[in-house]
Amino acid sequence: MSESIYTGLEQLGGSSAIPASPEVAELERVKNPHAGTLYLARFTVPEFTSLCPVTGQPDFAHIVIDYAPGEWLVESKSLKLYMTSFRNHGAFHEDCTVAIGKRLQDLLDPTWMRICGYWYPRGGIPIDVFWQTGRPPEDLIVPDTGVPTYRGRG
């Protein structure tokens, strides 16, 4: 791989402050060395945190991001910082989940993408939010997320 695919990365390889909000967080991308090859990349964020926009109470989720890269890959440190920037961000579960998916879609223009947000119960109701760009390509391996739906005391 050529060093030139890493040109322009500002966050990788050094100390980076947590962005104050998702709006100011800088997501970075690198060229996909296997562009044209159909494969799935998965990011799992088991300790995602945001704030309720009304009460300011913390909300917690297990987020799974699956995408079939096209020309671009998301740079993982910038993704970690972006996801962490939600810790002080007030938004409903649906807004957080879909906004993350749309921002990555705009950055990467992947062949296919989905985001699954498994939100822990608040007020006795768990909320699961799913968004995708369309049907996955026919030959793409898309494993189950491995996150069970909420069962409570069963």
Salt bridges, closest charged atoms under 4 A:
ASP59 OD1 - HIS93 NE2 3.77
ASP59 OD1 - ARG122 NE 2.48
ASP66 OD1 - ARG42 NE 2.59
ASP66 OD2 - ARG114 NE 2.88
